[in-house]
Amino acid sequence: MSDTPFISYSQNREDVVLWRALGQVPDGRYLEVGANHPRDDSVSRAFYDRGWSGITVEPVHAFAEAHRLERPRDTLVQAVVTDGPRGEIVLHEVPGTGLSSIIDEVGQQHREAGVEVVERTVPSLPLSDVLQENGGLDQTIHFMVVDTEGAEAKVLQSIDLTVSRPWVLVVESTAPNSSVQTHAEWEPRILAAGYEFCLFDGLSRFYVASEHATTLGPRLSYPACVLDAHVPAAVHRVLQDRVDLLGQVVHWRTEALTQWAGALSTSVATTPPSRQSDLEAIARANAELAAIRNTLSWRITRPVRLARRTIDRIRGRS
């Protein structure tokens, strides 16, 4: 396992739970329907950074282009997944967010809330076609994520889970921007296909294929917690910025101390050797050192060092 901390990018730490269960799999595969941004709030990004790859499905053009640039190992399908035949569908796009949906009621709710919604016609196809055209229906998928802002039932109706068998399913199971649970609409289909329910984390529901339940079920049975060695991506960025700042501070300190040492050497060399001059030199040295300690760079050093120690402790637990 890598000695770097596990950086969690997902919105609700779903990736932490999945890594607990699947982190021992080398070069694994994922399928993410409704992939949104390639990094921010991404369930699969941490896995990509650790050598995994997979199929990401995202209809919003800006996000799709970002995926192609940032994650070239993935196969990006720029389309909506639905239970109808291959064609086109209207997407209620909320620019710059993960709130876009093909559900008319969801788009209307956003408009009523004063959110900008743009109507776009985009390609659509069933999930079975996505798999058939990108590795086959029976390919190994270690986890599949479905996050489509109210259209999860349509996605799940477009795949035969008795043929295509992701080891783990993670399906968003609350209505957009609410805590109202929606799984009653589609969960019977998952259970009938031989999947076992493991966890509801407040946003999504986790299921495991029955053939992997003994091994993976216990690891998927509880949400991310303090026992999982991980760092939220936002926190990691702050800590990394502070570590970078520490490098600059050390450079400033080195320059200042070098100049101070040179000045002190010159001062001592030009002063007649006597106890009084020694005391004066020491006094000047102490005054210079006190001045350095009062500078901005010196004061910044302490919190930055604390940040460095925090990262080191996290690495030590990974």
Residue frames as qw, qx, qy, qz and C-alpha x, y, z in Angstrom:
[[0.000, 0.887, 0.461, 0.000, 0.00, 0.00, 0.00],
 [0.349, 0.659, -0.050, 0.665, 1.23, 3.52, -0.73],
 [0.464, -0.307, -0.487, 0.673, 2.81, 5.42, 2.14],
 [0.067, -0.189, -0.072, -0.977, 0.89, 8.56, 1.15],
 [0.314, 0.234, 0.652, -0.649, -2.38, 9.33, 2.94],
 [0.192, 0.468, 0.808, 0.304, -5.64, 8.37, 1.26],
 [0.085, 0.174, 0.015, -0.981, -7.04, 11.65, -0.08],
 [0.238, 0.510, 0.820, -0.105, -10.84, 11.58, -0.19],
 [0.001, -0.001, -0.328, -0.945, -12.45, 13.58, -2.99],
 [0.204, -0.452, -0.788, -0.365, -16.03, 12.36, -2.75],
 [0.284, -0.572, -0.090, -0.765, -18.87, 14.43, -1.33],
 [0.736, -0.504, 0.100, -0.440, -19.81, 12.10, 1.51],
 [0.254, -0.567, 0.780, -0.073, -16.63, 10.00, 1.89],
 [0.940, 0.186, 0.094, -0.270, -18.03, 7.18, -0.23],
 [0.645, 0.584, -0.479, 0.117, -14.54, 6.62, -1.61],
 [0.168, -0.541, 0.715, -0.411, -13.20, 5.97, 1.90],
 [0.794, -0.054, 0.472, -0.380, -15.70, 3.14, 2.45],
 [0.875, 0.464, -0.087, -0.111, -14.95, 1.70, -0.99],
 [0.362, 0.667, -0.609, 0.230, -11.20, 1.85, -0.42],
 [0.488, -0.407, 0.660, -0.399, -11.61, 0.06, 2.91],
 [0.875, 0.139, 0.392, -0.246, -13.29, -2.78, 1.03],
 [0.839, 0.518, 0.130, 0.102, -11.35, -2.76, -2.24],
 [0.033, -0.924, 0.369, 0.092, -8.01, -1.12, -1.54],
 [0.599, -0.379, 0.681, 0.182, -6.21, -4.46, -1.79],
 [0.752, 0.497, 0.421, 0.096, -7.25, -4.82, -5.46],
 [0.335, -0.423, 0.367, 0.757, -4.41, -3.76, -7.81],
 [0.055, 0.128, -0.557, -0.819, -5.34, -1.86, -10.98],
 [0.276, 0.421, 0.818, -0.279, -9.07, -2.18, -10.35],
 [0.011, 0.288, 0.574, 0.766, -11.97, -1.05, -12.53],
 [0.147, 0.441, 0.562, -0.684, -14.93, 1.23, -11.83],
 [0.073, 0.494, 0.631, 0.593, -18.03, 2.44, -13.65],
 [0.068, -0.418, -0.412, 0.807, -19.32, 5.88, -12.65],
 [0.094, 0.589, 0.644, 0.480, -22.63, 7.05, -14.09],
 [0.198, -0.943, -0.183, -0.194, -23.04, 10.77, -13.48],
 [0.765, -0.040, -0.206, 0.609, -19.31, 11.36, -13.03],
 [0.133, -0.980, -0.132, 0.072, -19.57, 15.17, -12.94],
 [0.085, 0.907, -0.411, 0.031, -16.21, 16.88, -12.27],
 [0.814, 0.275, -0.490, 0.145, -13.10, 14.66, -12.66],
 [0.387, 0.199, -0.624, 0.649, -11.81, 15.70, -9.23],
 [0.250, -0.184, 0.375, -0.873, -14.23, 17.74, -7.10],
 [0.700, -0.016, 0.392, -0.597, -16.80, 15.52, -5.31],
 [0.673, 0.348, -0.578, -0.302, -15.61, 12.57, -7.39],
 [0.886, -0.324, 0.268, -0.194, -16.04, 9.06, -5.96],
 [0.952, 0.218, 0.067, 0.205, -13.55, 7.53, -8.41],
 [0.288, 0.885, -0.293, 0.220, -10.75, 10.15, -8.39],
 [0.463, -0.671, 0.565, -0.127, -8.84, 8.71, -5.42],
 [0.878, 0.031, 0.473, 0.063, -8.85, 5.31, -7.14],
 [0.656, 0.732, 0.013, 0.183, -7.64, 6.82, -10.42],
 [0.018, -0.885, 0.426, -0.188, -4.76, 8.50, -8.56],
 [0.553, -0.463, 0.686, -0.098, -3.80, 5.06, -7.21],
 [0.101, -0.304, 0.863, 0.390, -3.64, 3.35, -10.56],
 [0.448, 0.410, 0.778, -0.156, -7.25, 2.30, -11.21],
 [0.149, 0.151, -0.414, -0.885, -9.20, 3.17, -14.35],
 [0.308, 0.390, 0.840, -0.218, -12.69, 2.66, -15.69],
 [0.088, 0.507, 0.602, 0.610, -15.69, 4.01, -17.56],
 [0.015, -0.406, -0.394, 0.825, -17.04, 7.43, -16.66],
 [0.128, 0.584, 0.685, 0.416, -20.36, 8.63, -18.05],
 [0.128, -0.570, -0.278, 0.763, -21.03, 12.37, -18.07],
 [0.399, 0.680, 0.549, 0.278, -23.30, 14.39, -20.41],
 [0.063, -0.967, -0.057, 0.240, -22.25, 17.93, -19.40],
 [0.709, 0.632, -0.091, 0.297, -19.74, 19.10, -22.01],
 [0.008, -0.842, 0.412, -0.349, -17.48, 21.10, -19.68],
 [0.693, -0.468, 0.518, -0.180, -17.14, 18.21, -17.23],
 [0.943, 0.247, 0.207, 0.077, -16.64, 15.69, -20.05],
 [0.526, 0.753, -0.234, 0.318, -13.81, 17.77, -21.53],
 [0.283, -0.753, 0.502, -0.318, -12.21, 18.10, -18.10],
 [0.895, -0.188, 0.396, -0.079, -12.33, 14.30, -17.70],
 [0.852, 0.484, 0.022, 0.200, -10.61, 13.80, -21.04],
 [0.268, 0.809, -0.352, 0.387, -7.82, 16.19, -20.06],
 [0.359, -0.649, 0.538, -0.401, -7.28, 15.10, -16.44],
 [0.690, -0.188, 0.670, -0.199, -7.97, 11.37, -16.67],
 [0.472, 0.495, -0.545, -0.485, -6.76, 9.96, -19.98],
 [0.002, -0.150, 0.988, -0.025, -6.71, 6.33, -18.73],
 [0.430, 0.343, 0.671, -0.497, -10.50, 6.40, -18.29],
 [0.105, 0.312, 0.739, 0.587, -13.03, 5.82, -21.06],
 [0.174, 0.324, 0.316, -0.874, -15.35, 8.83, -21.09],
 [0.106, 0.471, 0.799, 0.359, -18.86, 8.39, -22.52],
 [0.076, 0.129, 0.119, -0.982, -20.43, 11.81, -23.07],
 [0.409, -0.290, -0.649, -0.572, -24.11, 10.94, -22.81],
 [0.561, -0.270, 0.381, -0.684, -27.06, 10.38, -20.51],
 [0.138, 0.000, -0.990, -0.027, -27.85, 6.84, -19.40],
 [0.573, 0.027, 0.239, -0.784, -31.56, 6.03, -19.46],
 [0.533, 0.060, 0.835, -0.127, -33.89, 3.08, -19.92],
 [0.646, 0.647, 0.150, -0.376, -35.09, 4.13, -23.38],
 [0.849, 0.335, 0.226, 0.341, -33.56, 3.25, -26.74],
 [0.499, -0.220, 0.163, 0.822, -30.44, 5.00, -27.98],
 [0.213, 0.784, 0.438, 0.384, -31.26, 8.54, -29.11],
 [0.185, 0.355, -0.189, 0.897, -31.38, 12.02, -27.62],
 [0.397, -0.670, -0.613, 0.134, -32.90, 13.51, -24.49],
 [0.020, -0.837, 0.028, -0.547, -33.32, 16.94, -22.88],
 [0.626, -0.192, -0.486, 0.579, -30.90, 17.57, -20.02],
 [0.229, -0.940, -0.147, -0.204, -31.76, 20.29, -17.49],
 [0.703, 0.175, -0.283, 0.628, -28.19, 21.51, -17.02],
 [0.369, -0.925, -0.058, 0.063, -27.19, 23.56, -13.99],
 [0.603, 0.659, -0.286, 0.347, -23.86, 24.97, -15.20],
 [0.169, 0.607, -0.573, 0.524, -20.80, 24.40, -13.03],
 [0.556, -0.335, 0.545, -0.530, -22.55, 22.02, -10.63],
 [0.042, 0.067, -0.992, -0.094, -23.42, 18.37, -10.20],
 [0.389, 0.298, 0.573, -0.657, -27.16, 19.15, -10.14],
 [0.412, 0.269, -0.489, -0.720, -28.00, 18.56, -13.81],
 [0.449, 0.117, 0.845, -0.266, -30.85, 16.10, -14.36],
 [0.130, -0.112, -0.734, -0.657, -33.10, 14.66, -17.05],
 [0.114, -0.541, -0.809, 0.197, -36.05, 14.68, -14.62],
 [0.027, 0.632, 0.314, 0.708, -38.37, 17.56, -15.52],
 [0.522, -0.792, -0.300, -0.101, -39.56, 18.04, -11.94],
 [0.697, -0.402, -0.049, 0.592, -35.96, 18.40, -10.70],
 [0.367, 0.265, 0.236, 0.860, -35.20, 21.05, -13.31],
 [0.217, -0.734, -0.361, -0.533, -38.34, 22.95, -12.34],
 [0.654, -0.680, -0.251, 0.214, -37.43, 22.82, -8.65],
 [0.591, -0.161, 0.053, 0.789, -34.06, 24.41, -9.44],
 [0.120, 0.486, 0.322, 0.804, -35.70, 27.17, -11.44],
 [0.436, -0.772, -0.363, -0.286, -38.14, 27.91, -8.64],
 [0.693, -0.569, -0.127, 0.424, -35.18, 28.15, -6.27],
 [0.086, 0.964, -0.129, -0.217, -33.65, 30.82, -8.50],
 [0.579, -0.371, 0.601, 0.406, -30.96, 28.55, -9.94],
 [0.380, 0.575, -0.424, -0.587, -29.89, 28.96, -13.57],
 [0.702, 0.088, 0.706, 0.010, -31.03, 26.00, -15.68],
 [0.269, 0.521, -0.499, -0.638, -30.08, 25.56, -19.34],
 [0.868, 0.226, 0.371, -0.242, -31.99, 23.12, -21.56],
 [0.099, 0.585, -0.707, -0.385, -29.66, 21.04, -23.72],
 [0.945, 0.196, -0.014, -0.262, -30.33, 18.13, -26.04],
 [0.149, -0.623, 0.767, 0.029, -27.73, 15.42, -25.46],
 [0.570, 0.167, -0.768, -0.240, -27.13, 11.81, -26.59],
 [0.661, -0.322, 0.473, -0.485, -28.75, 9.03, -24.54],
 [0.635, 0.224, -0.721, -0.164, -28.28, 5.27, -24.38],
 [0.868, -0.448, -0.090, -0.193, -28.88, 2.34, -22.02],
 [0.383, -0.729, 0.567, -0.029, -26.13, 1.26, -19.63],
 [0.874, 0.034, 0.475, 0.094, -26.01, -2.16, -21.28],
 [0.656, 0.718, 0.053, 0.225, -24.82, -0.44, -24.49],
 [0.087, -0.904, 0.393, -0.143, -22.16, 1.47, -22.57],
 [0.648, -0.447, 0.617, 0.002, -20.73, -1.78, -21.21],
 [0.861, 0.323, 0.383, 0.091, -21.12, -3.79, -24.43],
 [0.541, 0.805, -0.022, 0.243, -19.20, -1.17, -26.40],
 [0.040, 0.810, -0.463, 0.357, -16.47, -0.67, -23.80],
 [0.090, -0.444, 0.846, -0.281, -15.27, -4.05, -22.63],
 [0.443, -0.118, -0.856, -0.241, -18.34, -6.26, -22.74],
 [0.615, -0.540, -0.173, -0.547, -21.32, -6.99, -20.52],
 [0.904, -0.372, -0.204, 0.056, -19.47, -9.54, -18.39],
 [0.453, 0.540, -0.388, 0.594, -16.30, -7.51, -17.79],
 [0.560, -0.408, -0.539, 0.479, -15.02, -7.20, -14.22],
 [0.066, -0.703, 0.000, -0.708, -16.19, -3.98, -12.56],
 [0.403, -0.076, -0.718, 0.563, -15.16, -3.67, -8.93],
 [0.037, 0.534, 0.578, -0.616, -17.58, -0.87, -8.11],
 [0.105, 0.503, 0.544, 0.664, -20.32, 1.02, -9.91],
 [0.038, -0.384, -0.398, 0.832, -21.61, 4.42, -8.81],
 [0.064, 0.591, 0.635, 0.494, -24.95, 5.85, -9.94],
 [0.145, -0.553, -0.338, 0.747, -25.52, 9.52, -9.14],
 [0.172, 0.305, 0.595, 0.724, -27.94, 11.00, -11.64],
 [0.138, 0.072, 0.209, -0.965, -30.03, 13.48, -9.65],
 [0.600, 0.205, 0.367, -0.681, -33.30, 11.60, -9.53],
 [0.738, 0.403, -0.346, -0.416, -32.84, 9.36, -12.57],
 [0.216, -0.434, 0.869, -0.098, -31.26, 6.41, -10.73],
 [0.715, 0.191, 0.607, -0.289, -34.22, 4.12, -11.46],
 [0.688, 0.680, -0.072, -0.241, -33.88, 4.71, -15.19],
 [0.169, 0.680, -0.713, -0.018, -30.18, 3.84, -15.07],
 [0.378, -0.242, 0.866, -0.218, -30.73, 0.64, -13.12],
 [0.756, 0.373, 0.419, -0.337, -33.55, -0.44, -15.44],
 [0.589, 0.729, -0.274, -0.214, -31.16, -0.24, -18.39],
 [0.212, 0.529, -0.817, 0.086, -28.80, -2.99, -17.20],
 [0.905, -0.196, -0.318, -0.205, -29.25, -6.67, -16.38],
 [0.230, -0.721, 0.572, -0.316, -27.45, -7.10, -13.07],
 [0.909, -0.150, 0.381, -0.083, -27.64, -10.86, -13.33],
 [0.830, 0.464, 0.056, 0.304, -25.30, -10.64, -16.34],
 [0.313, 0.640, -0.283, 0.642, -23.20, -7.56, -15.53],
 [0.740, -0.550, -0.373, 0.102, -21.98, -8.05, -11.94],
 [0.119, 0.713, -0.366, 0.586, -20.18, -5.10, -10.38],
 [0.485, -0.081, -0.757, 0.431, -18.80, -6.30, -7.05],
 [0.135, -0.472, -0.521, 0.699, -20.19, -3.24, -5.24],
 [0.076, 0.669, 0.483, 0.559, -23.01, -0.85, -6.14],
 [0.175, -0.377, -0.370, 0.831, -23.24, 2.68, -4.72],
 [0.039, 0.575, 0.611, 0.543, -26.51, 4.40, -5.63],
 [0.071, -0.103, 0.248, -0.961, -27.58, 7.87, -4.55],
 [0.241, -0.419, -0.872, -0.078, -30.80, 7.25, -2.68],
 [0.042, -0.620, -0.457, 0.636, -32.10, 10.66, -1.61],
 [0.371, 0.825, 0.392, 0.167, -34.01, 13.19, -3.71],
 [0.488, 0.426, -0.037, 0.761, -31.88, 16.08, -4.99],
 [0.025, 0.423, -0.259, 0.868, -31.05, 18.60, -2.26],
 [0.679, -0.434, 0.057, -0.590, -33.08, 16.74, 0.35],
 [0.183, -0.332, 0.890, -0.254, -32.97, 13.88, 2.83],
 [0.813, 0.160, 0.193, -0.526, -36.08, 12.18, 1.37],
 [0.383, -0.274, 0.857, 0.207, -35.15, 8.59, 0.57],
 [0.616, 0.441, -0.220, -0.614, -35.99, 7.28, -2.90],
 [0.024, -0.352, 0.925, 0.143, -34.69, 3.71, -2.90],
 [0.583, 0.217, 0.691, -0.368, -38.13, 2.06, -2.73],
 [0.616, 0.635, -0.076, -0.459, -38.48, 2.78, -6.45],
 [0.621, 0.589, -0.509, -0.098, -35.43, 0.77, -7.54],
 [0.265, -0.523, 0.774, -0.239, -34.03, -1.30, -4.65],
 [0.853, 0.049, 0.445, -0.269, -36.23, -4.40, -5.28],
 [0.776, 0.602, -0.184, -0.047, -34.59, -4.77, -8.69],
 [0.175, 0.688, -0.661, 0.241, -31.12, -4.80, -7.11],
 [0.528, -0.318, 0.698, -0.364, -32.04, -7.29, -4.40],
 [0.892, 0.269, 0.247, -0.265, -33.75, -9.58, -6.91],
 [0.654, 0.662, -0.365, 0.039, -30.53, -9.64, -8.95],
 [0.902, -0.138, -0.282, 0.295, -28.61, -11.15, -6.04],
 [0.272, 0.501, -0.324, 0.755, -27.20, -8.12, -4.25],
 [0.534, -0.547, -0.577, 0.289, -27.18, -7.59, -0.49],
 [0.082, -0.911, -0.038, -0.401, -27.74, -4.25, 1.21],
 [0.684, -0.014, -0.417, 0.598, -24.77, -3.13, 3.35],
 [0.315, -0.367, -0.277, 0.830, -25.01, 0.55, 4.28],
 [0.127, 0.864, 0.355, 0.333, -26.96, 3.79, 4.01],
 [0.537, -0.078, -0.211, 0.813, -24.59, 6.69, 4.66],
 [0.013, 0.649, 0.331, -0.685, -27.22, 9.43, 4.67],
 [0.295, 0.602, -0.280, -0.687, -26.91, 10.06, 0.95],
 [0.566, 0.354, -0.650, -0.364, -26.23, 6.77, -0.86],
 [0.890, -0.214, 0.311, -0.253, -26.91, 3.08, -0.38],
 [0.084, 0.560, -0.812, -0.144, -24.19, 0.44, -0.73],
 [0.946, 0.052, 0.140, -0.287, -24.82, -3.09, -2.01],
 [0.160, -0.530, 0.811, 0.191, -22.51, -6.06, -2.53],
 [0.708, 0.196, -0.553, -0.394, -22.90, -8.92, -5.01],
 [0.879, -0.378, 0.122, -0.265, -23.80, -12.08, -3.09],
 [0.930, 0.183, -0.180, 0.264, -20.71, -13.90, -4.37],
 [0.425, 0.432, -0.352, 0.714, -18.51, -11.28, -2.68],
 [0.484, -0.731, -0.119, -0.465, -20.64, -10.68, 0.41],
 [0.861, -0.421, -0.182, 0.219, -18.60, -12.79, 2.82],
 [0.659, 0.040, -0.045, 0.750, -15.36, -10.97, 2.01],
 [0.166, 0.334, 0.099, 0.923, -16.57, -7.44, 1.36],
 [0.383, -0.690, -0.510, -0.343, -19.84, -7.14, 3.29],
 [0.586, -0.634, -0.322, 0.389, -18.33, -6.48, 6.74],
 [0.436, -0.155, 0.086, 0.882, -16.00, -3.81, 5.31],
 [0.047, -0.344, -0.415, -0.841, -18.96, -2.04, 3.69],
 [0.375, -0.577, -0.726, -0.003, -21.19, -2.16, 6.73],
 [0.321, -0.779, -0.300, 0.447, -20.30, 1.20, 8.34],
 [0.345, 0.924, 0.064, 0.154, -19.58, 4.73, 7.07],
 [0.543, 0.478, -0.316, 0.613, -16.22, 6.45, 6.97],
 [0.598, -0.790, -0.134, -0.034, -14.92, 7.11, 10.45],
 [0.188, -0.885, 0.425, -0.030, -11.84, 8.04, 12.47],
 [0.780, -0.264, 0.551, 0.133, -10.50, 4.49, 12.08],
 [0.739, 0.537, 0.286, 0.289, -10.09, 5.07, 8.34],
 [0.441, -0.489, 0.166, 0.734, -6.79, 6.82, 7.68],
 [0.397, 0.596, 0.493, 0.494, -7.83, 9.50, 5.20],
 [0.161, -0.400, -0.092, 0.898, -7.61, 13.23, 4.54],
 [0.417, 0.778, 0.441, -0.160, -10.39, 15.25, 2.87],
 [0.619, 0.420, 0.249, 0.615, -9.07, 16.76, -0.34],
 [0.012, -0.913, -0.093, -0.397, -9.85, 20.33, 0.78],
 [0.624, -0.757, 0.176, 0.077, -7.87, 19.83, 3.99],
 [0.826, -0.052, 0.287, 0.481, -4.99, 18.23, 2.09],
 [0.432, 0.694, 0.179, 0.547, -4.79, 21.23, -0.25],
 [0.273, -0.929, 0.068, -0.240, -4.55, 23.60, 2.72],
 [0.777, -0.526, 0.273, 0.211, -1.87, 21.49, 4.38],
 [0.767, 0.242, 0.282, 0.523, 0.08, 21.19, 1.16],
 [0.199, 0.868, 0.081, 0.448, -0.09, 24.97, 0.65],
 [0.483, -0.852, 0.186, -0.084, 1.31, 25.42, 4.13],
 [0.849, -0.217, 0.310, 0.369, 4.10, 22.95, 3.47],
 [0.578, 0.564, 0.211, 0.550, 4.99, 24.86, 0.30],
 [0.114, -0.936, 0.025, -0.333, 4.96, 28.06, 2.32],
 [0.754, -0.604, 0.198, 0.167, 7.28, 26.44, 4.83],
 [0.791, 0.169, 0.231, 0.541, 9.83, 25.92, 2.06],
 [0.247, 0.782, 0.097, 0.564, 9.69, 29.62, 1.26],
 [0.479, -0.859, 0.068, -0.170, 10.01, 30.53, 4.93],
 [0.855, -0.320, 0.195, 0.359, 13.07, 28.33, 5.35],
 [0.608, 0.453, 0.178, 0.628, 14.62, 30.05, 2.35],
 [0.058, -0.884, -0.031, -0.463, 13.90, 33.49, 3.83],
 [0.700, -0.704, 0.120, 0.019, 15.32, 32.45, 7.19],
 [0.854, -0.026, 0.178, 0.489, 18.47, 31.07, 5.58],
 [0.399, 0.652, 0.108, 0.635, 19.05, 34.30, 3.70],
 [0.311, -0.879, 0.020, -0.360, 18.46, 36.39, 6.83],
 [0.811, -0.544, 0.155, 0.148, 20.70, 34.25, 9.03],
 [0.783, 0.227, 0.142, 0.562, 23.45, 34.25, 6.40],
 [0.185, 0.768, 0.029, 0.613, 23.41, 38.03, 6.25],
 [0.553, -0.800, 0.069, -0.222, 23.30, 38.27, 10.04],
 [0.894, -0.285, 0.126, 0.320, 26.25, 35.88, 10.43],
 [0.621, 0.435, 0.087, 0.646, 28.29, 37.83, 7.93],
 [0.086, -0.842, 0.014, -0.532, 27.54, 41.11, 9.66],
 [0.737, -0.668, 0.091, -0.048, 28.42, 39.62, 13.06],
 [0.876, -0.015, 0.093, 0.473, 31.72, 38.23, 11.76],
 [0.383, 0.629, 0.036, 0.675, 32.66, 41.61, 10.35],
 [0.373, -0.837, 0.018, -0.400, 31.70, 43.31, 13.61],
 [0.848, -0.502, 0.101, 0.139, 33.74, 40.95, 15.75],
 [0.799, 0.214, 0.090, 0.555, 36.75, 41.15, 13.41],
 [0.254, 0.647, 0.008, 0.719, 36.91, 44.96, 13.63],
 [0.520, -0.794, -0.012, -0.313, 36.41, 45.19, 17.40],
 [0.131, 0.600, -0.701, 0.362, 39.48, 45.23, 19.74],
 [0.691, -0.168, -0.703, 0.008, 39.69, 41.96, 21.64],
 [0.069, -0.243, 0.582, -0.773, 38.44, 42.65, 25.12],
 [0.028, 0.334, 0.906, -0.259, 35.70, 41.31, 27.37],
 [0.256, 0.526, 0.280, -0.761, 33.68, 44.45, 26.81],
 [0.357, 0.375, -0.505, -0.691, 33.74, 44.02, 23.06],
 [0.144, -0.055, -0.982, -0.112, 32.77, 40.35, 23.40],
 [0.122, 0.457, 0.723, -0.504, 29.77, 41.31, 25.49],
 [0.304, 0.528, -0.043, -0.791, 28.82, 43.97, 22.98],
 [0.272, 0.225, -0.780, -0.517, 29.08, 41.48, 20.13],
 [0.057, -0.247, -0.960, 0.121, 26.87, 39.01, 22.00],
 [0.199, 0.526, 0.460, -0.687, 24.37, 41.76, 22.73],
 [0.335, 0.447, -0.351, -0.752, 24.26, 42.72, 19.06],
 [0.195, 0.054, -0.939, -0.280, 23.85, 39.07, 18.09],
 [0.052, 0.390, 0.846, -0.359, 20.94, 38.66, 20.48],
 [0.270, 0.545, 0.155, -0.778, 19.35, 41.83, 19.16],
 [0.312, 0.316, -0.641, -0.627, 19.65, 40.58, 15.56],
 [0.133, -0.116, -0.983, -0.046, 18.19, 37.20, 16.52],
 [0.151, 0.478, 0.643, -0.580, 15.28, 38.85, 18.33],
 [0.317, 0.483, -0.167, -0.799, 14.59, 40.96, 15.25],
 [0.271, 0.138, -0.847, -0.436, 14.49, 37.85, 13.05],
 [0.054, -0.272, -0.936, 0.216, 12.11, 36.12, 15.46],
 [0.215, 0.542, 0.413, -0.700, 9.76, 39.08, 15.23],
 [0.194, 0.265, -0.531, -0.781, 9.56, 38.95, 11.44],
 [0.775, 0.157, 0.010, -0.612, 6.51, 37.64, 9.62],
 [0.691, 0.316, -0.637, -0.132, 8.42, 34.65, 8.22],
 [0.138, 0.227, -0.851, 0.453, 9.50, 33.51, 11.68],
 [0.491, 0.026, 0.491, -0.719, 5.96, 33.76, 13.09],
 [0.780, 0.256, -0.255, -0.511, 4.57, 31.77, 10.14],
 [0.335, 0.383, -0.860, 0.033, 7.02, 28.93, 10.76],
 [0.284, -0.113, 0.816, -0.491, 5.23, 27.49, 13.79],
 [0.729, 0.273, 0.345, -0.524, 1.79, 26.74, 12.26],
 [0.665, 0.528, -0.447, -0.281, 3.42, 25.46, 9.09],
 [0.131, 0.373, -0.899, 0.191, 5.57, 23.07, 11.09],
 [0.513, 0.053, 0.676, -0.527, 2.43, 21.85, 12.83],
 [0.766, 0.439, -0.044, -0.467, 0.86, 21.20, 9.42],
 [0.461, 0.514, -0.720, -0.068, 3.92, 19.21, 8.38],
 [0.135, -0.216, 0.895, -0.367, 3.73, 17.10, 11.52],
 [0.687, 0.214, 0.382, -0.580, 0.01, 16.45, 10.90],
 [0.743, 0.484, -0.340, -0.313, 0.74, 15.04, 7.44],
 [0.254, 0.447, -0.844, 0.156, 3.60, 12.94, 8.82],
 [0.412, -0.081, 0.757, -0.501, 1.31, 11.44, 11.47],
 [0.781, 0.352, 0.124, -0.501, -1.32, 10.60, 8.83],
 [0.604, 0.527, -0.582, -0.140, 1.30, 8.92, 6.67],
 [0.029, -0.372, 0.871, -0.318, 2.46, 6.94, 9.63],
 [0.584, 0.093, 0.632, -0.501, -1.06, 5.44, 10.04],
 [0.711, 0.464, -0.201, -0.490, -1.51, 4.62, 6.33]]
